[in-house]
Amino acid sequence: MESILGRSGLIDDVLYFPPVPRKGHDLVRLCEQIRETKSRTLIYIADRSFLATVRDICFFRMCGLSRVIGAPLSHDLRFPRVDVKTGDLEREAARLARCLAPLGVIDLNDPGSWDLRLQPDEVNIADAKLAQLGGNAFLAVSIGGKHRSKDWGNENWTTLLRLIAANYAELALAFFGSADEFDRSTRLAAIWHGPTLNLCGICGPRESAAAMKRALLFVGHDCGPMHLAAAVGVPCVGIFGNHNRPKWWHPVGQGHRVIHNMGGVSKVSPAEVYSAVSCIIENAPAGVNHQKFLIRSR
């Protein structure tokens, strides 16, 4: 959370809490730190069971936080609603918005609701990194996903990149993700004959978001970079398997294309993903990118 919102101006400070196993003095120190803020209201967005939520409420009230907003005590607030016609799940963001209804209306369709408030120096760092692409329009790519069930596999990625290169060889690729995805992304980038840039582990989440904002589109797994790309208004091609039901973790916003196969992510074909990528490229409105990133397809 801090890595996303730390410099947005939306939060003032962060309190760190030791992970499990914790000792009694850890709880005492946290309670003291919370009391020192003189806060009286807690905005609760943790994903907990009913008993864990009740435990948390009791603890935070003991810390002087007399008002708790967002704690999902009812079944309807703890779980996403199901569309009776399609069987799709409500997006997690919509569930959280329902939990936080006492704060007022939260319009998830308003791009302003997703504004990360990127700072000028973050944008400048991103632009300096992107300069290595020589001004080419580029696709943002992320091959990550912390769960094995989300991994599409090198063979599928190789086939997809070759399909894209066959018709859009003038485009560049920029890879985003964590440091442990750097080497794998480098190997896949070697398939591409045009400019590539590997920013896995090089840029933090906010700098990555600033860089992806310049992209023609994002293509990748159900992962953090996908949601960052969606937050800055970039159309996403999302590759989903059976780790979660549709549309619980689909990107929010307009223009996205999601291929979700409940038979497993391996059942998604490169041809399906290429079709979605091609559709976004061919229908990109004029001026959608930063002026120095021009589309030069065949």
C-alpha positions as CSV (number, residue, x, y, z in Angstrom):
1,M,0.0,0.0,0.0
2,E,2.8,2.4,0.9
3,S,4.6,1.7,-2.4
4,I,1.5,2.7,-4.3
5,L,0.2,5.7,-2.3
6,G,3.2,6.8,-0.3
7,R,3.9,9.9,-2.5
8,S,0.3,10.5,-3.7
9,G,-0.5,13.0,-0.9
10,L,-3.4,10.7,0.0
11,I,-1.7,9.4,3.1
12,D,0.4,11.2,5.7
13,D,2.4,8.4,7.4
14,V,2.8,4.6,7.7
15,L,2.9,2.5,10.8
16,Y,4.9,-0.7,10.4
17,F,3.8,-3.9,12.2
18,P,6.1,-7.0,12.6
19,P,4.8,-10.0,10.7
20,V,3.9,-13.3,12.4
21,P,5.1,-14.5,14.8
22,R,4.6,-11.4,16.9
23,K,5.3,-10.8,20.6
24,G,3.2,-9.0,23.1
25,H,5.4,-5.9,23.1
26,D,4.8,-5.6,19.4
27,L,1.1,-5.2,20.0
28,V,1.7,-2.8,22.9
29,R,4.0,-0.6,20.7
30,L,1.6,-0.6,17.8
31,C,-1.2,0.5,20.2
32,E,1.0,3.3,21.5
33,Q,1.8,4.5,18.0
34,I,-1.8,4.6,17.0
35,R,-2.7,6.5,20.1
36,E,0.0,9.0,19.3
37,T,-1.7,9.9,16.0
38,K,-4.8,11.1,18.0
39,S,-6.9,9.6,15.3
40,R,-10.5,8.6,16.1
41,T,-11.6,6.9,12.9
42,L,-10.3,3.8,11.2
43,I,-10.9,3.1,7.5
44,Y,-10.8,-0.7,7.4
45,I,-10.0,-2.4,4.0
46,A,-8.4,-5.6,5.2
47,D,-9.5,-9.0,3.8
48,R,-10.2,-11.0,6.9
49,S,-12.6,-13.7,8.2
50,F,-15.5,-12.7,10.4
51,L,-13.7,-13.6,13.6
52,A,-10.5,-11.9,12.5
53,T,-12.4,-8.8,11.6
54,V,-14.1,-8.7,15.1
55,R,-10.7,-9.2,16.7
56,D,-9.3,-6.3,14.7
57,I,-12.2,-4.0,15.6
58,C,-11.7,-4.8,19.3
59,F,-8.0,-4.1,19.1
60,F,-8.3,-0.8,17.2
61,R,-11.0,0.4,19.6
62,M,-8.7,-0.4,22.5
63,C,-6.2,1.9,20.6
64,G,-8.6,4.8,20.8
65,L,-10.2,4.4,17.4
66,S,-13.9,4.8,18.3
67,R,-15.3,4.8,14.8
68,V,-14.6,2.0,12.3
69,I,-15.7,2.3,8.7
70,G,-15.5,-0.5,6.2
71,A,-15.2,-3.6,8.5
72,P,-17.2,-6.2,6.7
73,L,-19.2,-7.9,9.4
74,S,-22.2,-9.1,7.3
75,H,-21.9,-11.9,4.7
76,D,-22.9,-9.5,1.9
77,L,-20.0,-7.2,2.7
78,R,-17.4,-10.0,3.2
79,F,-18.0,-11.6,-0.2
80,P,-18.5,-10.3,-3.7
81,R,-22.0,-10.4,-5.0
82,V,-22.9,-12.8,-7.8
83,D,-24.5,-11.8,-11.1
84,V,-27.5,-14.1,-11.2
85,K,-27.6,-14.0,-15.0
86,T,-24.0,-14.6,-15.8
87,G,-22.6,-16.1,-12.6
88,D,-19.8,-13.5,-12.7
89,L,-18.5,-12.2,-9.4
90,E,-18.6,-8.5,-8.5
91,R,-15.3,-6.8,-8.8
92,E,-13.3,-6.6,-5.6
93,A,-13.2,-2.8,-6.0
94,A,-17.0,-2.7,-6.0
95,R,-17.2,-4.8,-2.9
96,L,-14.8,-2.5,-1.1
97,A,-16.8,0.5,-2.3
98,R,-19.9,-1.0,-0.7
99,C,-18.0,-1.5,2.5
100,L,-16.9,2.2,2.5
101,A,-20.4,3.5,1.6
102,P,-20.5,5.6,4.8
103,L,-17.7,7.8,3.3
104,G,-20.0,8.8,0.4
105,V,-20.4,7.8,-3.2
106,I,-17.4,6.2,-4.8
107,D,-17.7,6.2,-8.6
108,L,-15.5,3.4,-9.9
109,N,-16.2,4.5,-13.4
110,D,-14.7,7.9,-12.9
111,P,-11.0,7.9,-13.9
112,G,-10.3,10.4,-11.2
113,S,-11.1,7.8,-8.6
114,W,-8.0,5.9,-9.7
115,D,-5.7,8.9,-9.9
116,L,-2.3,7.9,-8.4
117,R,-1.2,11.5,-8.3
118,L,2.1,10.7,-9.9
119,Q,4.8,13.3,-9.0
120,P,6.9,15.2,-11.7
121,D,10.1,13.4,-10.6
122,E,8.4,10.0,-11.0
123,V,7.3,10.9,-14.5
124,N,10.7,12.2,-15.3
125,I,12.4,9.0,-14.1
126,A,9.9,7.0,-16.2
127,D,10.5,9.1,-19.3
128,A,14.3,8.8,-18.9
129,K,14.0,5.0,-18.8
130,L,11.7,5.0,-21.8
131,A,14.2,7.1,-23.8
132,Q,16.1,3.8,-24.4
133,L,13.2,2.8,-26.7
134,G,14.1,5.6,-29.1
135,G,10.7,7.1,-29.3
136,N,9.0,3.9,-30.6
137,A,5.4,3.2,-29.6
138,F,5.5,0.3,-27.2
139,L,3.6,-2.5,-25.5
140,A,3.8,-3.0,-21.8
141,V,4.3,-6.6,-20.9
142,S,4.2,-8.5,-17.6
143,I,4.8,-12.2,-17.4
144,G,4.4,-12.3,-13.6
145,G,1.8,-13.7,-11.3
146,K,2.7,-14.9,-7.8
147,H,0.8,-18.1,-8.1
148,R,1.8,-21.0,-10.4
149,S,-1.8,-21.3,-11.6
150,K,-1.5,-17.8,-13.2
151,D,1.7,-18.6,-15.2
152,W,0.9,-18.8,-18.9
153,G,4.3,-20.4,-19.6
154,N,7.3,-19.4,-21.8
155,E,6.0,-21.4,-24.8
156,N,2.8,-19.4,-25.0
157,W,4.6,-16.1,-24.5
158,T,7.1,-17.0,-27.2
159,T,4.3,-17.8,-29.6
160,L,2.4,-14.6,-28.8
161,L,5.5,-12.4,-29.2
162,R,6.2,-13.9,-32.6
163,L,2.6,-13.4,-33.7
164,I,2.8,-9.7,-32.7
165,A,6.2,-9.2,-34.3
166,A,4.9,-10.6,-37.6
167,N,2.6,-7.6,-38.1
168,Y,3.8,-5.0,-35.6
169,A,7.6,-5.3,-35.8
170,E,8.1,-1.6,-35.5
171,L,6.7,-1.6,-32.0
172,A,8.9,-1.8,-28.9
173,L,8.4,-3.9,-25.8
174,A,8.8,-2.8,-22.2
175,F,8.7,-5.5,-19.5
176,F,7.3,-4.7,-16.0
177,G,7.3,-6.8,-12.8
178,S,9.4,-7.8,-9.8
179,A,13.1,-8.4,-9.6
180,D,12.7,-12.2,-9.7
181,E,11.1,-11.8,-13.1
182,F,14.0,-9.9,-14.7
183,D,15.9,-12.9,-16.1
184,R,12.9,-14.6,-17.5
185,S,11.7,-11.4,-19.1
186,T,15.2,-10.9,-20.6
187,R,15.1,-14.3,-22.2
188,L,11.7,-13.6,-23.7
189,A,12.8,-10.1,-24.9
190,A,15.5,-11.8,-27.0
191,I,12.8,-13.1,-29.3
192,W,11.8,-9.5,-30.3
193,H,13.9,-8.0,-33.1
194,G,12.9,-4.4,-32.2
195,P,13.8,-2.3,-29.2
196,T,13.1,-3.8,-25.8
197,L,13.4,-2.5,-22.2
198,N,13.4,-4.6,-19.1
199,L,12.2,-2.7,-16.0
200,C,11.4,-5.6,-13.8
201,G,12.7,-4.7,-10.4
202,I,14.3,-1.6,-11.8
203,C,11.3,0.7,-11.3
204,G,9.1,0.9,-8.2
205,P,5.3,0.6,-8.6
206,R,4.7,4.3,-9.1
207,E,7.5,4.8,-11.6
208,S,6.3,1.7,-13.4
209,A,2.8,3.2,-13.6
210,A,4.2,6.4,-15.0
211,A,6.1,4.5,-17.6
212,M,3.1,2.3,-18.5
213,K,1.0,5.4,-18.9
214,R,2.9,6.0,-22.2
215,A,2.2,2.4,-23.5
216,L,-0.1,1.6,-26.4
217,L,-1.5,-1.2,-24.3
218,F,-0.7,-3.7,-21.5
219,V,-0.7,-7.4,-21.9
220,G,-0.1,-9.8,-19.1
221,H,-1.4,-12.1,-16.4
222,D,-3.7,-11.3,-13.5
223,C,-1.1,-9.3,-11.6
224,G,-0.2,-6.0,-9.9
225,P,1.2,-4.3,-13.0
226,M,-2.0,-5.0,-14.8
227,H,-4.0,-3.0,-12.2
228,L,-1.4,-0.2,-12.3
229,A,-1.8,0.0,-16.0
230,A,-5.6,0.1,-15.7
231,A,-5.3,2.8,-13.0
232,V,-3.4,5.1,-15.4
233,G,-5.9,4.5,-18.2
234,V,-4.0,2.1,-20.4
235,P,-6.2,-0.6,-22.1
236,C,-5.3,-4.0,-20.9
237,V,-5.3,-7.5,-22.4
238,G,-5.6,-9.7,-19.3
239,I,-4.9,-13.4,-19.3
240,F,-6.9,-15.2,-16.6
241,G,-7.2,-18.9,-15.6
242,N,-9.0,-20.7,-12.9
243,H,-7.3,-19.0,-9.9
244,N,-10.3,-16.7,-9.5
245,R,-13.8,-16.6,-11.0
246,P,-14.8,-13.9,-13.5
247,K,-14.9,-10.8,-13.0
248,W,-13.6,-10.6,-9.5
249,W,-10.1,-9.3,-10.3
250,H,-10.6,-8.1,-13.8
251,P,-9.2,-4.6,-14.5
252,V,-11.5,-1.7,-13.9
253,G,-12.1,0.8,-16.7
254,Q,-13.0,1.0,-20.4
255,G,-11.3,-0.6,-23.4
256,H,-9.9,-3.7,-21.7
257,R,-10.1,-7.2,-23.2
258,V,-10.0,-10.1,-20.8
259,I,-9.5,-13.7,-21.9
260,H,-10.7,-15.8,-18.9
261,N,-10.7,-19.6,-19.2
262,M,-11.9,-21.5,-16.1
263,G,-10.3,-24.6,-17.5
264,G,-7.0,-23.0,-16.5
265,V,-4.7,-20.3,-17.9
266,S,-2.9,-22.9,-20.1
267,K,-6.2,-23.3,-22.0
268,V,-5.9,-19.7,-23.2
269,S,-4.4,-19.8,-26.7
270,P,-1.8,-17.3,-28.0
271,A,-4.1,-16.7,-31.0
272,E,-6.9,-15.5,-28.6
273,V,-4.5,-13.1,-26.9
274,Y,-3.0,-11.9,-30.2
275,S,-6.5,-11.2,-31.5
276,A,-7.2,-9.0,-28.5
277,V,-3.9,-7.2,-28.8
278,S,-4.4,-6.6,-32.5
279,C,-7.9,-5.3,-31.9
280,I,-6.7,-2.7,-29.4
281,I,-3.8,-1.6,-31.7
282,E,-5.9,-1.2,-34.8
283,N,-8.6,0.7,-32.9
284,A,-6.4,3.0,-30.9
285,P,-7.7,6.5,-31.2
286,A,-5.4,9.1,-32.7
287,G,-3.3,10.9,-30.1
288,V,-3.9,8.2,-27.5
289,N,-0.2,8.1,-26.6
290,H,2.3,10.7,-25.6
291,Q,3.2,12.8,-28.7
292,K,6.6,11.3,-29.0
293,F,5.4,7.7,-29.1
294,L,3.9,7.2,-32.5
295,I,2.3,4.1,-33.9
296,R,4.1,2.9,-37.0
297,S,2.4,-0.4,-37.9
298,R,2.6,-1.9,-41.4
